[in-house]
């Protein structure tokens, strides 16, 4: 039986949550499980092209991961998209309130701008995880 | 005659070794093999689980002094 698609709602700007979301999305995608990721709220900041100095902010594990050289979350998502079936959408409301468009975000990540209603409707077909 | 490609993923953390394996599996012919060197213990468990799930073939897995040596055959 085919595994149900995995739907990931990524809202937190914490490095640790973004890392787990990126790991989950990419590993599921390369394990022949379709994945959709919906990026919203503070998580959007991590994907901006223009970050002042440090892209990932978090707690103890964020420091440890940076020190030890854990895989980069954005690169993991790019690999997952390249090697599996993964779509990533930027929340239209989050872009609107921040007055930015897809062009402000890192390239080769987002498939499109998406709305919450559509994402939730799609997510009825599978499992939804929120980070 | 099958060929074996070596990937040195020592020092990479989960899921780095798995992702490197998968990227390289795309590049080789069916029947050819990849040997992954990994110092990540999680990958030593996860790579065989992934291989079983997506139906490639485990040739062998061995913990040597320098790393885990995990050999996978591309079967589709």
Backbone of each chain as ProteinMPNN parsed JSONL, in Angstrom:
{"seq_chain_A": "XXXXXXXXXXXXXXXXXXXXXXXXXXXXXXXXXXXXXXXXXXXXXXXXXXXXXXXXXXXXXXXXXXXXXXXXXXXXXXXXXXXXXXXXXXXXXXXXXXXXXXXXXXXXXXXXXXXXXXXXXXXXXXXXXXX", "coords_chain_A": {"N_chain_A": [[0.853, -1.2, 0.0], [0.515, 2.214, -0.812], [2.173, 4.82, 0.963], [0.461, 7.325, 2.89], [0.341, 10.769, 1.822], [2.599, 13.211, 3.237], [2.035, 16.069, 5.105], [3.394, 19.089, 5.957], [3.297, 21.676, 8.192], [4.987, 24.53, 8.627], [5.781, 26.773, 10.934], [7.262, 27.869, 13.016], [10.092, 29.897, 13.875], [12.275, 28.838, 15.027], [15.462, 27.372, 14.962], [15.804, 24.632, 15.598], [13.277, 23.48, 15.183], [12.872, 24.052, 12.51], [14.937, 22.589, 11.427], [14.15, 19.932, 12.087], [11.766, 19.794, 10.669], [12.72, 20.086, 8.047], [14.366, 17.838, 7.854], [12.462, 15.786, 8.226], [10.753, 16.244, 6.049], [12.481, 15.904, 3.841], [13.505, 13.299, 4.16], [11.15, 11.776, 4.111], [10.282, 12.363, 1.507], [12.31, 11.227, -0.103], [11.841, 8.662, 0.501], [9.87, 7.697, -1.031], [7.438, 8.918, -0.466], [4.947, 11.221, -0.99], [5.291, 14.72, -0.356], [4.112, 17.736, 1.079], [4.929, 21.016, 1.911], [4.099, 23.733, 3.952], [4.945, 26.929, 4.421], [4.997, 29.362, 6.914], [4.426, 32.348, 8.941], [6.92, 33.045, 11.461], [8.738, 31.248, 10.424], [9.083, 31.956, 7.825], [10.99, 33.968, 7.773], [13.45, 32.699, 7.835], [13.815, 31.856, 5.283], [14.31, 34.037, 3.789], [16.057, 35.826, 1.251], [17.641, 37.884, 1.984], [19.222, 37.948, 4.708], [20.359, 39.335, 7.709], [22.798, 38.613, 9.263], [23.069, 36.034, 10.638], [21.446, 33.087, 9.692], [19.983, 31.052, 10.989], [18.345, 30.815, 14.069], [18.258, 29.789, 17.443], [18.065, 27.551, 20.275], [19.962, 25.667, 22.654], [20.486, 23.316, 21.112], [20.622, 24.339, 18.591], [23.023, 25.751, 18.648], [24.775, 23.611, 19.06], [24.364, 22.101, 16.727], [25.289, 23.851, 14.774], [27.953, 24.12, 15.52], [28.903, 21.48, 15.198], [28.396, 21.008, 12.589], [25.941, 20.111, 11.365], [23.661, 19.004, 8.757], [22.57, 21.579, 6.483], [19.442, 23.163, 6.777], [17.977, 24.344, 4.643], [19.362, 23.393, 2.434], [18.83, 20.68, 2.762], [16.089, 20.601, 2.199], [16.172, 21.376, -0.481], [17.574, 19.213, -1.558], [15.739, 17.161, -1.01], [13.624, 17.926, -2.667], [14.813, 17.626, -5.128], [15.355, 14.92, -5.25], [13.049, 13.568, -4.627], [9.412, 13.533, -4.307], [8.347, 16.468, -3.651], [6.634, 19.355, -2.653], [6.776, 22.818, -2.014], [5.209, 25.45, -0.386], [4.721, 28.952, -0.016], [3.146, 30.752, 2.468], [0.471, 32.765, 1.632], [-0.748, 34.784, 3.117], [1.217, 35.363, 5.059], [3.231, 36.413, 3.465], [1.902, 38.633, 2.435], [1.341, 40.268, 4.72], [3.919, 40.888, 5.45], [4.629, 42.32, 3.341], [6.089, 41.346, 1.127], [7.269, 39.414, -1.717], [7.504, 36.262, -3.559], [9.95, 36.633, -4.738], [11.593, 37.627, -2.811], [12.512, 35.553, -1.428], [14.656, 32.683, -0.797], [16.02, 31.074, -3.663], [14.958, 28.233, -5.692], [13.485, 26.785, -3.845], [10.735, 27.326, -3.214], [7.675, 26.298, -4.661], [5.416, 27.678, -5.218], [3.141, 30.371, -4.296], [0.876, 29.837, -1.641], [-2.411, 29.187, -0.276], [-3.94, 28.858, 2.961], [-6.386, 27.52, 3.123], [-6.497, 25.878, 0.854], [-4.267, 24.266, 1.355], [-4.993, 22.947, 3.737], [-7.189, 21.572, 2.838], [-6.012, 19.868, 0.922], [-4.495, 18.439, 2.717], [-6.222, 16.719, 3.909], [-6.006, 14.338, 2.683], [-3.846, 13.032, 3.739], [-1.307, 12.845, 6.279], [-0.912, 15.328, 8.756], [1.612, 17.362, 10.031], [2.772, 19.628, 12.432], [5.169, 22.152, 12.796]], "CA_chain_A": [[0.0, 0.0, 0.0], [1.279, 3.455, -0.828], [2.077, 5.603, 2.204], [-0.288, 8.56, 2.677], [1.236, 11.922, 1.73], [2.915, 13.914, 4.481], [1.837, 17.516, 5.013], [4.135, 19.735, 7.042], [3.046, 23.1, 8.369], [6.191, 25.034, 9.29], [5.47, 28.135, 11.39], [8.24, 28.36, 13.989], [11.366, 30.392, 13.378], [13.367, 28.207, 15.771], [16.342, 26.518, 14.153], [15.591, 23.208, 15.873], [12.032, 23.034, 14.538], [13.083, 24.117, 11.058], [15.799, 21.452, 11.096], [13.36, 18.697, 12.129], [10.817, 19.842, 9.555], [13.466, 19.848, 6.806], [14.78, 16.433, 7.863], [11.273, 14.948, 8.027], [10.264, 16.428, 4.681], [13.381, 15.353, 2.83], [13.592, 11.841, 4.301], [9.89, 11.21, 3.611], [10.23, 12.499, 0.04], [13.199, 10.25, -0.746], [11.332, 7.326, 0.827], [8.722, 7.48, -1.926], [6.217, 9.44, 0.134], [4.772, 12.609, -1.419], [5.343, 15.68, 0.758], [3.841, 19.153, 0.844], [5.326, 21.859, 3.048], [3.474, 25.05, 3.942], [5.793, 27.773, 5.275], [4.252, 30.542, 7.349], [4.844, 33.075, 10.156], [8.356, 33.315, 11.653], [9.56, 30.356, 9.598], [9.342, 32.645, 6.553], [12.211, 34.777, 7.894], [14.621, 31.861, 7.578], [13.931, 31.635, 3.841], [14.558, 35.294, 3.07], [17.383, 35.935, 0.628], [18.382, 38.945, 2.641], [19.279, 37.838, 6.166], [21.423, 40.263, 8.109], [24.069, 37.919, 9.494], [22.89, 34.614, 10.932], [20.158, 32.649, 9.165], [19.243, 30.192, 11.921], [18.402, 31.197, 15.478], [17.582, 28.82, 18.296], [18.581, 27.327, 21.619], [21.183, 24.87, 22.84], [20.753, 22.402, 20.008], [21.007, 25.141, 17.436], [24.467, 25.991, 18.767], [25.498, 22.339, 18.871], [24.29, 21.71, 15.307], [26.186, 24.729, 14.0], [29.333, 23.755, 15.886], [29.294, 20.168, 14.695], [28.2, 20.966, 11.143], [24.77, 19.344, 10.918], [23.251, 19.445, 7.419], [21.831, 22.839, 6.423], [18.017, 22.861, 6.58], [17.538, 24.75, 3.303], [19.952, 22.44, 1.484], [18.087, 19.42, 2.89], [14.836, 20.743, 1.454], [16.507, 21.373, -1.913], [17.892, 17.823, -1.927], [14.484, 16.406, -0.986], [12.866, 18.281, -3.87], [15.52, 17.114, -6.297], [15.405, 13.45, -5.257], [11.745, 12.986, -4.318], [8.212, 14.278, -4.692], [8.103, 17.447, -2.598], [6.224, 20.702, -3.056], [6.861, 23.758, -0.892], [4.411, 26.641, -0.643], [4.857, 30.074, 0.906], [1.83, 31.218, 2.906], [0.176, 34.052, 0.993], [-1.017, 35.774, 4.157], [2.48, 35.779, 5.691], [3.93, 37.286, 2.52], [1.135, 39.881, 2.33], [1.532, 41.155, 5.88], [5.307, 41.349, 5.464], [4.768, 43.102, 2.102], [7.141, 40.8, 0.274], [6.814, 38.394, -2.661], [8.393, 35.093, -3.671], [11.283, 37.058, -5.177], [12.406, 37.968, -1.637], [12.876, 34.306, -0.742], [15.728, 31.879, -1.388], [15.566, 30.418, -4.893], [14.949, 26.764, -5.782], [12.813, 26.196, -2.688], [9.278, 27.428, -3.266], [6.996, 25.988, -5.921], [4.386, 28.688, -5.47], [2.472, 30.933, -3.123], [-0.3, 29.009, -1.38], [-3.343, 29.608, 0.772], [-4.167, 27.878, 4.022], [-7.583, 26.721, 2.827], [-6.112, 24.84, -0.113], [-3.339, 23.342, 2.007], [-5.751, 22.104, 4.679], [-8.033, 20.696, 2.034], [-5.112, 18.831, 0.402], [-3.975, 17.647, 3.842], [-7.211, 15.698, 4.295], [-5.608, 13.074, 2.035], [-2.69, 12.401, 4.383], [-1.045, 13.179, 7.682], [-0.439, 16.707, 8.933], [2.503, 17.583, 11.181], [3.017, 21.072, 12.58], [6.403, 22.529, 13.49]], "C_chain_A": [[0.884, 1.244, 0.0], [1.084, 4.211, 0.486], [1.267, 6.866, 1.932], [0.678, 9.747, 2.603], [1.438, 12.58, 3.096], [2.78, 15.421, 4.244], [2.48, 18.171, 6.219], [3.819, 21.226, 7.051], [4.19, 23.646, 9.212], [5.981, 26.503, 9.651], [6.572, 28.719, 12.265], [9.501, 28.866, 13.304], [12.544, 29.772, 14.098], [14.159, 27.246, 14.88], [16.019, 25.036, 14.341], [14.337, 22.684, 15.161], [12.187, 23.047, 13.016], [13.94, 22.93, 10.608], [14.986, 20.146, 11.064], [12.352, 18.646, 10.986], [11.526, 19.51, 8.245], [13.921, 18.392, 6.72], [13.586, 15.529, 7.567], [10.802, 15.025, 6.581], [11.172, 15.722, 3.686], [13.471, 13.826, 2.937], [12.297, 11.185, 3.803], [9.864, 11.236, 2.086], [11.126, 11.464, -0.645], [12.802, 8.816, -0.412], [10.018, 7.048, 0.099], [7.4, 7.878, -1.294], [6.062, 10.895, -0.322], [4.691, 13.544, -0.214], [4.922, 17.062, 0.261], [4.209, 19.915, 2.104], [4.691, 23.228, 2.868], [4.234, 25.919, 4.933], [5.059, 29.059, 5.615], [4.931, 31.197, 8.556], [6.374, 33.217, 10.256], [9.259, 32.409, 10.823], [9.932, 31.048, 8.287], [10.666, 33.407, 6.599], [13.466, 33.997, 7.527], [14.879, 31.726, 6.079], [14.159, 32.923, 3.061], [15.963, 35.294, 2.489], [18.268, 36.837, 1.479], [18.315, 38.763, 4.162], [20.523, 38.596, 6.634], [22.76, 39.54, 8.334], [23.873, 36.405, 9.652], [21.502, 34.182, 10.47], [19.338, 31.89, 10.215], [19.446, 30.628, 13.369], [17.665, 30.152, 16.299], [18.244, 28.697, 19.644], [19.837, 26.48, 21.618], [21.502, 23.994, 21.631], [21.117, 23.129, 18.717], [22.511, 25.383, 17.46], [25.258, 24.718, 18.484], [25.511, 21.954, 17.389], [25.212, 22.569, 14.453], [27.639, 24.359, 14.253], [29.797, 22.48, 15.194], [29.062, 20.022, 13.191], [27.089, 20.026, 10.698], [24.333, 19.854, 9.546], [22.411, 20.722, 7.482], [20.373, 22.556, 6.043], [17.548, 23.205, 5.161], [18.107, 23.792, 2.25], [19.246, 21.085, 1.55], [16.783, 19.476, 2.097], [15.103, 20.715, -0.057], [16.836, 19.96, -2.39], [16.623, 16.984, -1.994], [13.655, 16.667, -2.226], [13.495, 17.659, -5.112], [15.359, 15.589, -6.412], [14.049, 12.8, -5.014], [10.608, 13.869, -4.778], [7.865, 15.233, -3.55], [7.708, 18.793, -3.192], [6.288, 21.597, -1.817], [6.121, 25.04, -1.268], [4.676, 27.696, 0.418], [3.462, 30.621, 1.196], [1.554, 32.626, 2.364], [-0.079, 35.135, 2.029], [0.282, 36.291, 4.795], [3.281, 36.694, 4.777], [3.236, 38.644, 2.455], [1.41, 40.811, 3.505], [2.968, 41.679, 5.956], [5.621, 42.201, 4.233], [5.978, 42.656, 1.283], [6.527, 39.77, -0.676], [7.793, 37.234, -2.687], [9.822, 35.495, -4.041], [12.189, 37.438, -4.006], [12.953, 36.723, -0.952], [13.951, 33.535, -1.514], [15.208, 31.121, -2.606], [15.68, 28.901, -4.809], [14.416, 26.103, -4.521], [11.305, 26.168, -2.937], [8.72, 27.128, -4.656], [6.023, 27.093, -6.269], [3.982, 29.34, -4.147], [1.213, 30.101, -2.909], [-1.157, 29.569, -0.265], [-3.584, 28.477, 1.759], [-5.339, 26.957, 3.7], [-7.25, 25.568, 1.889], [-5.224, 23.797, 0.549], [-4.095, 22.39, 2.936], [-6.634, 21.119, 3.931], [-7.204, 19.551, 1.459], [-4.709, 17.873, 1.52], [-4.974, 16.605, 4.342], [-6.832, 14.326, 3.728], [-4.492, 12.349, 2.776], [-2.556, 12.781, 5.835], [-0.427, 14.567, 7.777], [0.406, 16.805, 10.196], [2.819, 19.068, 11.228], [4.309, 21.301, 13.359], [6.38, 24.017, 13.802]], "O_chain_A": [[1.878, 1.313, 0.724], [-0.012, 4.241, 1.046], [1.373, 7.431, 0.844], [1.722, 9.731, 3.254], [0.579, 12.517, 3.976], [3.347, 15.966, 3.296], [2.153, 17.852, 7.362], [4.038, 21.936, 6.07], [4.345, 23.271, 10.375], [6.0, 27.372, 8.779], [6.794, 29.93, 12.258], [9.923, 28.328, 12.281], [13.692, 30.125, 13.826], [13.594, 26.428, 14.153], [15.965, 24.277, 13.373], [14.34, 21.584, 14.609], [11.69, 22.157, 12.325], [13.704, 22.344, 9.552], [15.117, 19.353, 10.131], [12.113, 17.587, 10.406], [11.007, 18.75, 7.428], [13.87, 17.783, 5.652], [13.686, 14.612, 6.752], [10.491, 14.007, 5.963], [10.696, 15.024, 2.791], [13.511, 13.136, 1.918], [12.348, 10.147, 3.143], [9.475, 10.258, 1.447], [10.737, 10.888, -1.661], [13.353, 7.868, -0.97], [9.181, 6.271, 0.558], [6.367, 7.259, -1.549], [6.944, 11.716, -0.07], [4.1, 13.206, 0.812], [5.316, 17.501, -0.82], [3.853, 19.522, 3.215], [4.733, 23.811, 1.784], [4.182, 25.683, 6.14], [4.561, 29.758, 4.733], [5.888, 30.659, 9.113], [7.041, 33.478, 9.254], [10.409, 32.753, 10.55], [10.977, 30.757, 7.706], [11.379, 33.487, 5.598], [14.421, 34.551, 6.983], [16.014, 31.511, 5.653], [14.197, 32.914, 1.831], [16.921, 34.842, 3.116], [19.46, 36.59, 1.664], [17.46, 39.351, 4.824], [21.592, 38.504, 6.03], [23.744, 39.836, 7.655], [24.436, 35.608, 8.9], [20.502, 34.819, 10.805], [18.124, 32.077, 10.306], [20.576, 30.789, 13.83], [16.593, 29.684, 15.915], [18.907, 29.625, 20.108], [20.664, 26.559, 20.709], [22.647, 23.936, 21.181], [21.829, 22.595, 17.866], [23.192, 25.245, 16.444], [26.263, 24.733, 17.774], [26.539, 21.534, 16.86], [25.842, 22.073, 13.519], [28.45, 24.292, 13.329], [30.912, 22.398, 14.679], [29.479, 19.034, 12.588], [27.268, 19.239, 9.769], [24.601, 21.005, 9.201], [21.638, 20.921, 8.419], [20.104, 21.804, 5.106], [16.805, 22.437, 4.551], [17.42, 23.427, 1.296], [19.079, 20.417, 0.529], [16.42, 18.521, 1.412], [14.35, 20.104, -0.815], [16.435, 19.555, -3.481], [16.445, 16.19, -2.918], [13.049, 15.75, -2.779], [12.797, 17.221, -6.027], [15.244, 15.043, -7.509], [13.916, 11.588, -5.182], [10.802, 14.822, -5.533], [7.176, 14.857, -2.602], [8.356, 19.303, -4.107], [5.906, 21.19, -0.72], [6.367, 25.634, -2.318], [4.835, 27.383, 1.598], [2.695, 30.913, 0.278], [2.318, 33.558, 2.614], [0.329, 36.281, 1.842], [0.433, 37.488, 5.04], [3.931, 37.633, 5.238], [3.897, 39.682, 2.424], [1.68, 41.997, 3.315], [3.208, 42.775, 6.462], [6.723, 42.734, 4.094], [6.774, 43.47, 0.815], [5.405, 39.311, -0.464], [8.776, 37.212, -1.947], [10.78, 34.798, -3.708], [13.403, 37.56, -4.172], [13.752, 36.814, -0.02], [14.124, 33.716, -2.719], [14.097, 30.591, -2.589], [16.401, 28.36, -3.97], [14.833, 25.001, -4.163], [10.679, 25.11, -2.878], [9.211, 27.621, -5.671], [5.816, 27.416, -7.439], [4.403, 28.938, -3.063], [0.557, 29.702, -3.871], [-0.685, 30.329, 0.581], [-3.45, 27.299, 1.428], [-5.287, 25.757, 3.971], [-7.668, 24.431, 2.106], [-5.396, 22.597, 0.337], [-3.865, 21.181, 2.921], [-6.799, 19.972, 4.347], [-7.63, 18.396, 1.498], [-4.596, 16.665, 1.311], [-4.614, 15.712, 5.11], [-7.276, 13.291, 4.226], [-4.212, 11.185, 2.487], [-3.543, 13.009, 6.533], [0.452, 14.933, 6.998], [-0.012, 16.394, 11.279], [3.098, 19.69, 10.203], [4.52, 20.729, 14.428], [7.329, 24.54, 14.386]]}, "seq_chain_B": "XXXXXXXXXXXXXXXXXXXXXXXXXXXXXXXXXXXXXXXXXXXXXXXXXXXXXXXXXXXXXXXXXXXXXXXXXXXX", "coords_chain_B": {"N_chain_B": [[29.436, -7.326, -15.451], [29.341, -6.035, -12.266], [29.757, -2.739, -10.896], [31.365, -1.007, -8.191], [30.827, 1.845, -6.285], [32.459, 4.18, -4.205], [31.452, 6.049, -1.411], [32.437, 8.523, 0.673], [31.168, 9.384, 3.549], [31.929, 10.047, 6.039], [31.807, 11.714, 9.124], [29.612, 13.198, 8.453], [26.355, 14.153, 9.498], [23.16, 12.658, 10.333], [20.459, 13.459, 8.148], [22.555, 13.118, 6.333], [24.435, 11.045, 5.244], [22.546, 9.218, 4.157], [21.194, 10.821, 2.274], [23.273, 11.381, 0.519], [23.811, 8.83, -0.424], [21.401, 8.281, -1.793], [21.342, 10.267, -3.758], [23.527, 9.466, -5.262], [22.74, 6.925, -6.062], [21.021, 7.478, -8.091], [22.672, 7.937, -10.163], [23.974, 5.683, -10.994], [24.102, 2.389, -12.649], [21.494, -0.109, -12.833], [22.044, -2.889, -10.764], [24.62, -2.191, -10.185], [26.771, -1.194, -7.419], [26.913, 0.65, -4.294], [29.161, 1.721, -1.856], [28.902, 2.991, 1.262], [30.65, 4.98, 3.495], [30.273, 5.649, 6.837], [30.179, 7.52, 9.83], [28.106, 7.952, 11.397], [25.953, 6.677, 13.659], [23.196, 6.413, 13.612], [22.62, 6.381, 10.903], [23.533, 3.898, 10.211], [21.524, 2.291, 11.025], [19.347, 3.432, 9.776], [19.84, 3.481, 6.976], [19.742, 0.72, 6.048], [17.002, 0.324, 6.65], [15.768, 2.142, 4.96], [16.572, 1.13, 2.484], [15.218, -1.316, 2.48], [12.61, -0.389, 2.472], [12.269, 1.03, 0.041], [12.936, -0.889, -1.675], [15.531, -1.551, -2.739], [18.657, -3.326, -2.606], [20.323, -4.739, 0.165], [23.698, -5.336, 0.441], [25.669, -5.663, 2.289], [26.652, -4.9, 5.685], [28.923, -3.497, 7.871], [30.704, -2.861, 10.845], [33.609, -1.229, 10.99], [36.912, -0.228, 12.09], [37.327, 2.431, 11.29], [34.843, 3.335, 10.414], [31.29, 2.762, 9.713], [30.658, 0.424, 7.177], [28.655, 0.346, 4.53], [26.986, -1.438, 2.168], [25.164, -1.177, -0.775], [23.008, -2.414, -3.306], [21.82, -1.287, -6.389], [18.599, -1.894, -7.417], [16.531, -1.246, -9.065]], "CA_chain_B": [[30.227, -7.155, -14.222], [28.848, -4.851, -11.559], [30.788, -1.848, -10.368], [31.072, -0.488, -6.857], [31.284, 3.219, -6.096], [32.687, 4.463, -2.79], [31.079, 7.391, -0.938], [32.965, 8.764, 2.012], [30.293, 10.319, 4.262], [32.368, 10.096, 7.441], [31.716, 13.058, 9.689], [28.309, 13.808, 8.134], [25.298, 13.757, 10.42], [21.859, 12.257, 9.79], [20.402, 12.36, 7.189], [23.554, 13.359, 5.287], [24.878, 9.848, 4.509], [21.423, 8.672, 3.378], [20.934, 11.684, 1.112], [24.378, 11.179, -0.443], [23.58, 7.52, -1.046], [20.272, 8.352, -2.728], [21.757, 11.082, -4.909], [24.451, 8.672, -6.09], [22.021, 5.794, -6.669], [20.402, 7.968, -9.336], [23.688, 8.098, -11.206], [24.603, 4.415, -11.378], [23.232, 1.456, -13.385], [20.882, -1.192, -12.059], [22.996, -3.977, -10.554], [25.849, -1.64, -9.607], [26.705, -1.058, -5.959], [27.527, 1.793, -3.627], [29.621, 1.482, -0.491], [28.897, 4.249, 2.011], [31.367, 5.011, 4.77], [29.563, 6.587, 7.709], [30.477, 7.459, 11.266], [26.842, 8.264, 12.068], [25.354, 5.404, 14.059], [21.8, 6.403, 13.17], [22.573, 6.007, 9.484], [23.763, 2.456, 10.122], [20.2, 1.675, 11.17], [18.371, 4.03, 8.853], [20.072, 3.149, 5.565], [19.087, -0.572, 5.725], [15.54, 0.472, 6.7], [15.371, 2.829, 3.726], [16.792, 0.2, 1.363], [14.115, -2.285, 2.507], [11.349, 0.286, 2.153], [12.153, 1.396, -1.371], [13.203, -2.119, -2.419], [16.838, -1.853, -3.306], [19.154, -4.544, -1.975], [21.478, -4.613, 1.061], [24.728, -6.33, 0.155], [26.339, -5.936, 3.56], [26.918, -3.777, 6.586], [29.963, -3.931, 8.8], [31.337, -1.778, 11.604], [35.061, -1.363, 11.051], [37.512, 0.749, 13.006], [37.208, 3.815, 10.825], [33.469, 3.731, 10.085], [30.396, 1.731, 9.203], [30.74, 0.231, 5.73], [27.309, -0.086, 4.16], [26.996, -1.671, 0.715], [23.805, -1.253, -1.311], [22.917, -2.662, -4.747], [20.662, -0.664, -7.042], [17.856, -3.0, -8.019], [15.442, -0.795, -9.946]], "C_chain_B": [[29.766, -5.881, -13.519], [30.015, -4.035, -10.999], [30.378, -1.355, -8.99], [31.688, 0.906, -6.691], [31.399, 3.495, -4.6], [32.26, 5.904, -2.465], [31.58, 7.544, 0.481], [32.112, 9.827, 2.704], [30.671, 10.374, 5.739], [32.322, 11.538, 7.937], [30.394, 13.736, 9.396], [27.247, 13.271, 9.092], [24.018, 13.416, 9.668], [21.095, 13.472, 9.303], [21.419, 12.487, 6.053], [23.99, 12.108, 4.529], [23.778, 9.235, 3.639], [21.192, 9.504, 2.118], [22.036, 11.52, 0.064], [24.23, 9.853, -1.176], [22.511, 7.632, -2.132], [20.65, 9.158, -3.974], [22.644, 10.26, -5.839], [23.789, 7.467, -6.731], [21.382, 6.205, -7.999], [21.385, 7.916, -10.504], [24.282, 6.783, -11.701], [23.59, 3.504, -12.078], [22.632, 0.428, -12.437], [21.879, -2.343, -11.967], [24.314, -3.49, -9.977], [25.643, -1.359, -8.12], [27.347, 0.237, -5.479], [27.935, 1.357, -2.228], [29.704, 2.834, 0.203], [29.723, 4.067, 3.277], [30.708, 6.053, 5.643], [29.992, 6.407, 9.152], [29.226, 7.748, 12.085], [26.096, 6.964, 12.366], [23.904, 5.288, 13.585], [21.679, 5.946, 11.729], [22.784, 4.511, 9.3], [22.456, 1.69, 10.312], [19.25, 2.148, 10.065], [18.584, 3.618, 7.401], [19.491, 1.772, 5.218], [17.563, -0.48, 5.734], [15.035, 1.148, 5.425], [15.478, 1.884, 2.519], [15.646, -0.82, 1.295], [12.82, -1.624, 2.052], [11.206, 0.544, 0.654], [12.606, 0.257, -2.291], [14.438, -2.074, -3.313], [17.35, -3.07, -2.544], [20.369, -4.253, -1.085], [22.458, -5.713, 0.711], [25.456, -6.68, 1.453], [26.483, -4.686, 4.395], [27.869, -4.264, 7.669], [30.544, -2.721, 9.523], [32.831, -2.056, 11.664], [35.615, -0.245, 11.927], [37.246, 2.184, 12.595], [35.769, 4.267, 10.662], [32.59, 2.498, 9.872], [30.594, 1.65, 7.695], [29.413, -0.398, 5.291], [27.252, -0.218, 2.638], [25.562, -1.949, 0.226], [23.86, -1.511, -2.809], [21.66, -2.018, -5.299], [19.877, -1.752, -7.751], [16.657, -2.542, -8.842], [15.771, 0.573, -10.523]], "O_chain_B": [[29.796, -4.793, -14.094], [31.084, -4.556, -10.682], [29.192, -1.294, -8.666], [32.879, 1.118, -6.918], [30.536, 3.091, -3.821], [32.652, 6.849, -3.15], [31.198, 6.791, 1.377], [32.302, 11.023, 2.481], [29.843, 10.705, 6.588], [32.751, 12.46, 7.244], [30.071, 14.747, 10.019], [27.246, 12.092, 9.446], [23.819, 13.827, 8.525], [21.083, 14.475, 10.016], [21.173, 12.018, 4.941], [23.93, 12.09, 3.299], [24.04, 8.786, 2.523], [21.015, 8.958, 1.029], [21.763, 11.52, -1.136], [24.483, 9.756, -2.377], [22.69, 7.143, -3.248], [20.318, 8.778, -5.097], [22.522, 10.349, -7.06], [24.2, 7.022, -7.803], [21.225, 5.389, -8.908], [20.991, 7.86, -11.669], [25.004, 6.757, -12.698], [22.393, 3.79, -12.107], [23.189, 0.135, -11.38], [22.486, -2.729, -12.966], [25.048, -4.259, -9.355], [24.517, -1.293, -7.628], [28.192, 0.83, -6.149], [27.169, 0.715, -1.51], [30.468, 3.71, -0.203], [29.519, 3.118, 4.035], [30.59, 7.213, 5.249], [30.147, 5.285, 9.634], [29.275, 7.785, 13.314], [25.667, 6.25, 11.459], [23.444, 4.211, 13.206], [20.755, 5.215, 11.374], [22.275, 3.921, 8.347], [22.306, 0.573, 9.817], [18.471, 1.374, 9.509], [17.615, 3.426, 6.667], [18.81, 1.645, 4.2], [16.898, -1.126, 4.924], [13.998, 0.768, 4.881], [14.598, 1.847, 1.659], [15.163, -1.153, 0.213], [12.027, -2.229, 1.331], [10.148, 0.303, 0.073], [12.655, 0.408, -3.512], [14.408, -2.493, -4.47], [16.567, -3.772, -1.904], [21.323, -3.606, -1.518], [22.096, -6.889, 0.686], [25.813, -7.835, 1.689], [26.442, -3.566, 3.888], [27.65, -5.301, 8.296], [30.838, -1.695, 8.91], [33.267, -3.008, 12.312], [34.863, 0.584, 12.44], [36.975, 3.045, 13.433], [35.487, 5.462, 10.761], [33.067, 1.363, 9.852], [30.687, 2.672, 7.016], [29.103, -1.536, 5.646], [27.444, 0.757, 1.912], [24.863, -2.823, 0.738], [24.665, -0.902, -3.513], [20.571, -2.18, -4.748], [20.424, -2.46, -8.596], [15.851, -3.368, -9.27], [14.982, 1.127, -11.288]]}, "name": "protein", "num_of_chains": 2, "seq": "XXXXXXXXXXXXXXXXXXXXXXXXXXXXXXXXXXXXXXXXXXXXXXXXXXXXXXXXXXXXXXXXXXXXXXXXXXXXXXXXXXXXXXXXXXXXXXXXXXXXXXXXXXXXXXXXXXXXXXXXXXXXXXXXXXXXXXXXXXXXXXXXXXXXXXXXXXXXXXXXXXXXXXXXXXXXXXXXXXXXXXXXXXXXXXXXXXXXXXXXXXXXXXX"}
